[in-house]
Amino acid sequence: MSTITPNGANVFSAPFVEIQEYPIDREAAVSVSANLCRRHRLLPIAREGGTLIVAMADPNDILALDDVSAATRMRIRAVTVDAKDLITAIDRYHRADDELSDLQNELSEQRAYGDNASAVVEDEEAPIVRFVNLLISQAIQDRASDIHIEPGESELRVRYRIDGVLKEVQSVSTSIQSGVLSRLKIMAELDISERRKPQDGRISVVHQNHKIDLRVATLPTVYGEKVVMRILDNSGSARNVSDLGMSDRNLKAFRGGYTRPNGMVLVTGPTGSGKSTTLYTALQDVSKSTVNVITVEDPVEYRIAGVNQVQVNPKAGLTFASALRSILRSDPDIVLIGEIRDHETAQIAVEASLTGHLVLSTLHTNDAPSAVTRLIEMGIEPYLVGSALATVVAQRLARRLCEKCKRPAAYSEETLMQIGLILEEDEELYVPVGCSNCANTGYRGRIAIHEVMTVGEQVERLAIDRASSSEIARAAIQQGMVSLKQDGWNKACAGLTSIEEVLRVVA
């Protein structure tokens, strides 16, 4: 027999519901305030006549059911859901909006922070502190890689970079600008009084019992300081090279490069293309107690146990080149260089790879063959480039189609011919649709597109002859290299991404 609370809540034998699969009614979800949902860990998911169906981690919490019934004046029927999935759903439907409204009201009463900002923003119960904390936790929940806080003439804009694309999530009054910036500076241990120079810092937060670091950078603009926070979530990075999403051919070629005792392995691509993740994953695969691994980075994004990591400090004279010279006197077996930026660093790296060291690094080029010509343009002798280079990986990150809402699509033969895609009989292309699981974008997560070039005799000869990157590319393809675009087409044909997304990230 079911039990009915005085307010009409049915709390007997609550069935289990997979909330990630459930078609949640947005109007029902927001019918109960965010504070009440978070306090009692519940979320209304549907209405059936005069009954409100409420998802709960603990459906026997009578007080919670009574509070919801009193707030909505409806009968309540509880269903049981996974606690972790419930928190995700609450964060999806109750964002910073309610907290922001409360904050704006309190700010109007307090009449902004003025010169007293530092005192107010250190109070953990202050509305500005709650707002900043919620802004960060929402970004982590949304799987954002960066948070942009940008002052304007009449508003403060907040954007998240999700799956490589910026999305505006808040636009608030500039009256809270000084409070938000002061709070973030205090958290990052920056100089709160310095507003004319760029500053860099780091914040550590705990989200759902998991420690996450944020790299903070401030930049003075005409309307105030812009803040960009890079979210460094080590749990989301690949743990094994098989998690990088490489094809069998590319994985074999890449592994063959970084498992050599010496030589240079480069990962190329634009900023934010996952180069560091690929390098760290390779490093973890070869890092053993029998080898000495040293890195020089700017900045050190992820701490790796058993690896000696060096942070460059140009103000103290510790540049990539000077650090690299010192590292080579410390008996390393494997050296990771965060980025080859100049002739001196490139020269030392090449010489190190030719004297028995395995050197891993990144380089900014559009594709793998261009790495050869780029090093020569930096002033490295062509014969040294050909001898030192072992493997070059070019990489891009494309958004992955949402598995819950993607649908098959038909393209004309003319369209496929124009983009150079040949579709086999058993292959099918998909397009994004949009659902609650992917925030109506049609994409959830990202997938890497690779181009892996092994430097063999033919490529080495072309390097010595100072051949163009297009000539090197043709030779590499003849030897089996799969181009970036072709790897993208392969993943589109496998239903992992769309052709529009491949064209967006691969020129």
C-alpha positions as CSV (number, residue, x, y, z in Angstrom):
1,M,0.0,0.0,0.0
2,S,1.3,3.4,-0.9
3,T,1.9,6.1,1.6
4,I,0.6,9.7,1.0
5,T,2.2,12.6,2.9
6,P,-0.1,15.3,4.3
7,N,0.6,17.4,1.2
8,G,-0.2,14.5,-1.2
9,A,3.3,13.1,-1.9
10,N,3.4,9.4,-2.8
11,V,6.6,7.9,-1.3
12,F,6.0,4.2,-1.6
13,S,8.0,1.9,-3.9
14,A,9.6,4.5,-6.1
15,P,10.6,2.9,-9.4
16,F,14.1,3.5,-10.8
17,V,14.4,5.8,-13.9
18,E,17.5,6.3,-16.1
19,I,17.4,10.1,-16.0
20,Q,20.0,10.4,-18.8
21,E,17.5,8.6,-21.1
22,Y,14.4,10.2,-19.8
23,P,12.7,13.0,-21.9
24,I,12.7,15.7,-19.1
25,D,10.0,18.3,-19.4
26,R,11.9,21.6,-19.1
27,E,8.8,23.5,-17.7
28,A,8.5,20.8,-15.0
29,A,12.2,20.9,-14.2
30,V,12.2,24.7,-13.6
31,S,9.0,24.7,-11.6
32,V,11.0,24.1,-8.4
33,S,13.8,26.6,-7.5
34,A,17.5,25.7,-8.0
35,N,18.1,26.2,-4.3
36,L,15.4,23.6,-3.4
37,C,16.6,21.2,-6.0
38,R,20.2,21.4,-4.8
39,R,19.4,21.3,-1.1
40,H,17.3,18.2,-1.3
41,R,19.0,16.6,-4.4
42,L,15.9,16.3,-6.5
43,L,14.6,17.4,-9.9
44,P,11.0,17.4,-11.3
45,I,11.1,15.6,-14.6
46,A,7.4,15.5,-15.8
47,R,3.8,16.4,-15.1
48,E,0.9,13.9,-15.3
49,G,-2.3,15.7,-14.8
50,G,-2.1,17.2,-11.3
51,T,0.8,15.1,-10.3
52,L,4.5,16.2,-10.5
53,I,7.0,13.4,-11.0
54,V,10.2,14.1,-9.1
55,A,13.5,12.3,-9.6
56,M,15.3,11.8,-6.3
57,A,18.4,10.1,-5.0
58,D,16.5,9.3,-1.8
59,P,12.8,9.0,-2.5
60,N,12.1,8.3,1.2
61,D,13.0,11.9,2.2
62,I,9.6,13.0,3.4
63,L,10.7,16.5,4.3
64,A,12.0,17.1,0.7
65,L,8.7,15.8,-0.8
66,D,6.7,18.0,1.6
67,D,8.8,21.1,0.6
68,V,8.3,20.4,-3.1
69,S,4.5,19.8,-2.7
70,A,4.2,23.0,-0.7
71,A,6.1,25.0,-3.3
72,T,4.2,23.7,-6.3
73,R,0.8,22.9,-4.7
74,M,0.8,19.6,-6.6
75,R,0.7,15.9,-5.7
76,I,4.2,14.4,-5.9
77,R,5.2,11.1,-7.2
78,A,8.9,10.2,-6.5
79,V,11.1,8.1,-8.8
80,T,14.6,6.9,-7.9
81,V,17.6,7.9,-10.0
82,D,21.4,7.5,-9.8
83,A,22.8,10.3,-7.6
84,K,25.6,11.3,-9.9
85,D,23.3,11.5,-12.9
86,L,20.9,13.5,-10.9
87,I,23.5,16.1,-10.1
88,T,24.4,16.4,-13.8
89,A,20.7,16.9,-14.7
90,I,20.2,19.5,-12.0
91,D,23.3,21.4,-13.3
92,R,21.9,21.2,-16.8
93,Y,18.5,22.7,-16.0
94,H,19.4,25.0,-13.1
95,R,22.4,27.1,-14.2
96,A,23.8,30.3,-12.7
97,D,20.6,32.3,-13.6
98,D,18.9,32.0,-10.2
99,E,22.1,32.7,-8.3
100,L,22.8,35.7,-10.6
101,S,19.3,37.2,-10.0
102,D,19.9,36.9,-6.2
103,L,23.3,38.4,-6.6
104,Q,22.0,41.4,-8.7
105,N,19.4,42.1,-6.0
106,E,21.9,41.9,-3.2
107,L,24.4,44.1,-5.1
108,S,21.8,46.8,-5.7
109,E,21.3,46.8,-1.9
110,Q,25.0,46.9,-1.2
111,R,25.6,49.3,-4.0
112,A,28.6,47.5,-5.5
113,Y,31.9,46.8,-3.9
114,G,34.1,49.8,-4.7
115,D,37.5,50.0,-2.9
116,N,36.3,47.4,-0.4
117,A,36.2,44.6,-3.0
118,S,39.0,42.6,-1.5
119,A,37.3,42.4,1.9
120,V,34.0,41.4,0.5
121,V,35.2,38.8,-2.0
122,E,37.1,36.9,0.8
123,D,33.9,36.2,2.6
124,E,32.9,32.7,1.5
125,E,29.2,33.5,2.0
126,A,29.3,36.7,-0.1
127,P,27.0,36.6,-3.2
128,I,30.0,37.4,-5.5
129,V,31.9,34.4,-4.1
130,R,28.9,32.1,-4.7
131,F,28.5,33.5,-8.2
132,V,32.1,32.9,-9.1
133,N,32.1,29.4,-7.6
134,L,28.9,28.5,-9.5
135,L,30.4,29.9,-12.8
136,I,33.4,27.6,-12.5
137,S,31.4,24.5,-11.4
138,Q,29.0,25.1,-14.3
139,A,31.9,25.3,-16.8
140,I,33.3,22.0,-15.5
141,Q,29.9,20.4,-15.6
142,D,29.5,21.6,-19.2
143,R,32.8,20.0,-20.1
144,A,34.2,23.5,-21.1
145,S,37.9,23.8,-21.8
146,D,38.1,27.5,-21.2
147,I,36.2,30.3,-19.4
148,H,36.3,33.8,-20.9
149,I,35.2,36.7,-18.7
150,E,35.2,39.8,-20.9
151,P,34.4,43.4,-19.8
152,G,32.4,45.5,-22.3
153,E,31.2,49.1,-22.3
154,S,27.8,48.2,-20.7
155,E,28.0,44.6,-19.7
156,L,30.3,41.8,-18.5
157,R,30.2,38.8,-20.9
158,V,30.9,35.2,-19.8
159,R,31.6,32.6,-22.5
160,Y,32.6,28.9,-22.3
161,R,34.6,27.1,-24.9
162,I,32.8,23.8,-25.3
163,D,34.1,21.2,-27.8
164,G,36.3,23.9,-29.3
165,V,33.5,26.4,-29.9
166,L,32.8,29.5,-27.8
167,K,29.3,29.8,-26.4
168,E,27.9,32.8,-24.4
169,V,26.4,31.8,-21.1
170,Q,26.0,35.0,-19.2
171,S,25.8,38.7,-19.8
172,V,25.6,40.7,-16.6
173,S,25.9,44.3,-15.4
174,T,29.4,45.8,-15.2
175,S,28.5,46.8,-11.5
176,I,29.8,43.3,-10.5
177,Q,32.9,43.5,-12.7
178,S,35.3,44.6,-10.0
179,G,34.0,42.0,-7.5
180,V,34.3,39.1,-10.0
181,L,37.8,40.1,-11.0
182,S,39.0,40.7,-7.4
183,R,37.6,37.3,-6.4
184,L,39.3,35.5,-9.2
185,K,42.6,37.3,-8.5
186,I,42.5,36.3,-4.9
187,M,41.8,32.7,-5.8
188,A,44.7,32.7,-8.3
189,E,47.0,34.5,-5.8
190,L,47.5,37.5,-8.2
191,D,48.1,41.1,-7.3
192,I,44.7,42.5,-6.8
193,S,45.9,46.1,-7.1
194,E,47.7,45.6,-10.5
195,R,45.3,46.4,-13.4
196,R,47.7,47.6,-16.0
197,K,49.8,44.5,-16.7
198,P,48.9,41.0,-17.7
199,Q,49.2,38.4,-14.9
200,D,49.2,34.6,-14.8
201,G,48.2,32.4,-11.9
202,R,46.6,29.1,-11.0
203,I,43.4,28.0,-9.1
204,S,42.7,24.6,-7.7
205,V,39.0,23.6,-7.1
206,V,37.2,20.5,-6.0
207,H,34.3,19.5,-8.1
208,Q,32.3,16.4,-7.2
209,N,35.2,15.1,-5.0
210,H,37.7,15.6,-7.9
211,K,40.5,18.1,-7.9
212,I,40.7,20.3,-11.0
213,D,43.3,23.0,-11.8
214,L,42.6,26.1,-13.7
215,R,45.3,28.2,-15.4
216,V,44.3,31.9,-15.1
217,A,45.5,34.7,-17.4
218,T,44.5,38.4,-17.1
219,L,44.8,40.9,-20.0
220,P,44.1,44.6,-19.7
221,T,41.6,45.9,-22.3
222,V,40.0,49.3,-22.8
223,Y,37.0,48.4,-20.7
224,G,38.9,46.6,-17.9
225,E,40.7,43.3,-17.4
226,K,39.7,40.2,-19.4
227,V,40.2,36.9,-17.7
228,V,40.7,33.5,-19.4
229,M,40.7,30.4,-17.3
230,R,42.0,27.1,-18.9
231,I,40.4,24.1,-17.2
232,L,43.0,21.4,-16.7
233,D,41.1,18.2,-16.0
234,N,43.6,15.4,-16.0
235,S,40.8,12.8,-15.7
236,G,39.4,13.8,-19.1
237,S,42.7,13.3,-20.9
238,A,43.7,10.0,-22.6
239,R,45.3,7.5,-20.3
240,N,46.5,5.1,-23.0
241,V,47.6,5.7,-26.6
242,S,44.6,3.5,-27.7
243,D,42.4,6.3,-26.3
244,L,43.7,8.9,-28.7
245,G,41.3,7.7,-31.5
246,M,44.0,6.9,-34.0
247,S,43.5,4.5,-36.8
248,D,45.5,1.2,-36.7
249,R,47.9,2.5,-39.3
250,N,48.5,5.9,-37.6
251,L,48.8,4.3,-34.1
252,K,51.4,1.8,-35.4
253,A,53.4,4.6,-37.0
254,F,53.2,6.9,-34.0
255,R,54.1,4.2,-31.5
256,G,57.1,3.3,-33.8
257,G,58.3,6.8,-33.5
258,Y,58.2,7.4,-29.7
259,T,59.4,3.9,-28.7
260,R,62.7,4.5,-30.5
261,P,65.8,5.0,-28.3
262,N,66.6,8.3,-30.1
263,G,65.2,10.7,-32.6
264,M,62.7,13.5,-32.7
265,V,58.9,13.1,-32.6
266,L,56.9,16.2,-33.3
267,V,53.2,16.9,-32.8
268,T,51.9,19.8,-34.9
269,G,48.7,21.7,-35.1
270,P,47.0,25.0,-34.0
271,T,46.5,26.0,-30.4
272,G,43.8,23.9,-28.7
273,S,44.2,20.9,-31.1
274,G,45.2,18.4,-28.3
275,K,48.9,18.4,-29.0
276,S,49.8,18.3,-25.3
277,T,47.4,15.5,-24.6
278,T,49.0,13.4,-27.3
279,L,52.5,14.1,-26.1
280,Y,51.7,13.4,-22.4
281,T,50.0,10.1,-23.4
282,A,53.0,9.0,-25.3
283,L,55.3,10.1,-22.4
284,Q,53.3,8.1,-19.9
285,D,53.6,5.1,-22.2
286,V,57.4,5.2,-22.3
287,S,58.0,6.6,-18.8
288,K,59.5,3.8,-16.7
289,S,61.7,3.5,-13.6
290,T,64.5,2.5,-15.9
291,V,64.6,5.8,-17.8
292,N,65.2,9.4,-16.9
293,V,62.4,11.6,-18.2
294,I,62.7,15.4,-18.0
295,T,60.4,18.0,-19.5
296,V,60.6,21.8,-20.0
297,E,57.2,23.4,-20.4
298,D,55.5,26.8,-20.4
299,P,53.5,26.3,-18.3
300,V,53.5,22.9,-16.7
301,E,49.8,21.9,-17.2
302,Y,49.7,18.4,-15.8
303,R,51.8,16.9,-13.1
304,I,53.1,13.4,-14.0
305,A,54.4,11.1,-11.2
306,G,58.0,10.0,-11.8
307,V,58.7,12.7,-14.4
308,N,61.0,15.7,-13.7
309,Q,59.1,18.7,-15.0
310,V,60.7,22.1,-15.4
311,Q,58.7,25.4,-15.7
312,V,60.3,28.1,-17.9
313,N,60.8,31.5,-16.3
314,P,62.0,34.1,-18.8
315,K,62.2,36.8,-16.2
316,A,64.7,34.7,-14.3
317,G,66.6,33.9,-17.5
318,L,65.2,30.3,-17.7
319,T,64.1,30.0,-21.3
320,F,63.4,26.9,-23.3
321,A,66.9,27.0,-24.7
322,S,68.7,27.6,-21.4
323,A,66.6,25.0,-19.6
324,L,67.3,22.5,-22.4
325,R,71.0,23.0,-22.2
326,S,70.9,22.3,-18.4
327,I,68.6,19.3,-18.9
328,L,71.1,17.7,-21.3
329,R,73.7,17.8,-18.5
330,S,71.3,15.9,-16.2
331,D,71.7,12.5,-18.0
332,P,68.2,12.3,-19.6
333,D,67.0,9.4,-21.7
334,I,63.8,11.2,-22.9
335,V,63.2,14.9,-23.2
336,L,59.9,16.6,-23.7
337,I,60.0,20.3,-24.9
338,G,56.7,22.1,-24.6
339,E,57.2,23.9,-27.9
340,I,60.0,24.6,-30.4
341,R,59.7,28.4,-30.9
342,D,63.1,29.6,-32.1
343,H,66.3,28.6,-33.8
344,E,68.3,28.1,-30.6
345,T,65.7,25.7,-29.1
346,A,65.3,23.8,-32.4
347,Q,69.1,23.5,-32.8
348,I,69.6,22.0,-29.3
349,A,66.6,19.7,-29.8
350,V,68.0,18.4,-33.1
351,E,71.4,17.9,-31.7
352,A,70.0,16.1,-28.6
353,S,68.0,13.7,-30.8
354,L,71.2,12.9,-32.8
355,T,73.2,12.2,-29.7
356,G,71.1,9.3,-28.3
357,H,68.1,11.1,-26.8
358,L,64.4,10.7,-27.6
359,V,63.0,14.2,-28.0
360,L,59.3,14.9,-28.0
361,S,58.0,18.3,-28.8
362,T,55.3,20.4,-30.6
363,L,55.5,22.8,-33.5
364,H,53.0,25.1,-35.1
365,T,52.4,24.0,-38.7
366,N,49.3,23.1,-40.6
367,D,50.3,19.6,-41.5
368,A,53.0,17.0,-40.9
369,P,55.1,17.6,-44.1
370,S,55.3,21.3,-43.3
371,A,57.3,20.5,-40.1
372,V,60.3,19.6,-42.3
373,T,60.3,22.9,-44.1
374,R,59.5,24.8,-40.9
375,L,62.6,23.5,-39.2
376,I,64.7,24.4,-42.2
377,E,63.2,27.9,-42.3
378,M,64.3,28.2,-38.6
379,G,67.9,27.8,-39.7
380,I,68.5,24.1,-39.1
381,E,70.7,22.4,-41.7
382,P,68.5,20.2,-44.0
383,Y,70.7,17.2,-43.6
384,L,70.3,17.5,-39.8
385,V,66.5,17.7,-40.1
386,G,66.3,14.6,-42.2
387,S,68.5,12.6,-39.9
388,A,66.9,13.8,-36.6
389,L,63.2,13.6,-37.4
390,A,61.6,10.2,-36.8
391,T,57.9,10.9,-36.9
392,V,55.6,13.9,-37.3
393,V,52.0,13.9,-36.2
394,A,49.5,16.6,-37.4
395,Q,46.3,16.8,-35.4
396,R,42.9,18.5,-35.2
397,L,40.0,18.1,-32.9
398,A,36.5,17.8,-34.4
399,R,33.3,17.7,-32.5
400,R,31.8,14.2,-32.0
401,L,28.2,13.6,-33.1
402,C,25.8,13.0,-30.2
403,E,25.0,9.3,-30.2
404,K,21.5,10.0,-28.9
405,C,20.2,12.3,-31.6
406,K,22.4,12.0,-34.8
407,R,20.5,10.9,-37.9
408,P,21.5,9.5,-41.3
409,A,21.8,12.0,-44.1
410,A,21.9,11.7,-47.9
411,Y,24.3,13.9,-49.9
412,S,24.3,14.2,-53.7
413,E,27.2,12.6,-55.7
414,E,28.1,16.1,-56.9
415,T,28.6,17.4,-53.4
416,L,30.7,14.4,-52.4
417,M,32.8,14.7,-55.5
418,Q,33.5,18.4,-54.8
419,I,34.8,17.7,-51.3
420,G,36.7,14.6,-52.5
421,L,34.8,12.0,-50.4
422,I,34.2,8.5,-51.9
423,L,31.4,6.7,-50.0
424,E,31.4,2.9,-50.0
425,E,28.2,0.9,-50.2
426,D,28.2,-0.1,-46.5
427,E,29.1,3.4,-45.2
428,E,26.6,6.1,-44.1
429,L,27.0,9.8,-43.3
430,Y,25.2,11.4,-40.3
431,V,24.2,15.0,-39.4
432,P,23.7,16.6,-36.0
433,V,20.1,17.1,-34.7
434,G,20.2,18.3,-31.1
435,C,18.7,17.0,-27.8
436,S,18.9,17.6,-24.1
437,N,21.9,15.2,-23.9
438,C,24.1,17.5,-26.1
439,A,22.5,20.9,-25.1
440,N,20.8,21.0,-28.5
441,T,24.1,21.3,-30.3
442,G,24.0,17.9,-32.0
443,Y,27.6,17.3,-30.7
444,R,28.9,15.9,-27.5
445,G,32.7,15.5,-26.9
446,R,35.4,15.7,-29.5
447,I,37.4,13.3,-31.6
448,A,40.9,13.7,-33.0
449,I,41.8,13.7,-36.7
450,H,45.4,12.7,-37.4
451,E,48.1,12.7,-40.0
452,V,51.1,10.6,-39.1
453,M,54.3,10.9,-41.3
454,T,57.2,8.5,-40.8
455,V,60.4,10.1,-42.0
456,G,62.0,7.5,-44.3
457,E,64.8,7.7,-46.8
458,Q,62.7,9.4,-49.5
459,V,61.5,12.1,-47.2
460,E,65.0,12.6,-45.9
461,R,66.4,13.0,-49.4
462,L,63.7,15.6,-50.1
463,A,64.6,17.5,-47.0
464,I,68.2,17.6,-48.0
465,D,67.1,18.9,-51.5
466,R,65.0,21.6,-49.7
467,A,61.9,20.3,-51.4
468,S,58.5,22.0,-50.8
469,S,56.1,20.7,-48.3
470,S,53.7,19.7,-51.1
471,E,56.4,17.5,-52.7
472,I,57.1,15.9,-49.3
473,A,53.4,15.3,-48.8
474,R,53.1,13.5,-52.1
475,A,56.1,11.3,-51.2
476,A,54.7,10.5,-47.7
477,I,51.2,9.6,-49.1
478,Q,52.9,7.3,-51.6
479,Q,54.6,5.6,-48.6
480,G,51.2,5.1,-46.9
481,M,50.5,8.3,-45.0
482,V,46.8,9.2,-44.6
483,S,46.2,12.9,-45.0
484,L,44.3,14.9,-42.3
485,K,41.3,15.3,-44.6
486,Q,41.2,11.6,-45.5
487,D,41.3,10.6,-41.8
488,G,38.5,13.0,-41.2
489,W,36.4,11.4,-44.0
490,N,37.1,8.0,-42.6
491,K,35.7,9.1,-39.2
492,A,32.7,10.8,-40.8
493,C,31.9,7.6,-42.7
494,A,32.2,5.7,-39.4
495,G,29.4,7.9,-38.0
496,L,31.7,9.6,-35.5
497,T,31.5,13.2,-36.8
498,S,29.9,15.1,-39.7
499,I,31.4,16.2,-43.0
500,E,30.7,19.9,-42.1
501,E,32.7,19.4,-38.9
502,V,35.6,17.9,-40.8
503,L,35.6,20.8,-43.3
504,R,35.5,23.3,-40.4
505,V,38.7,22.0,-38.8
506,V,40.7,20.8,-41.8
507,A,41.5,23.4,-44.5
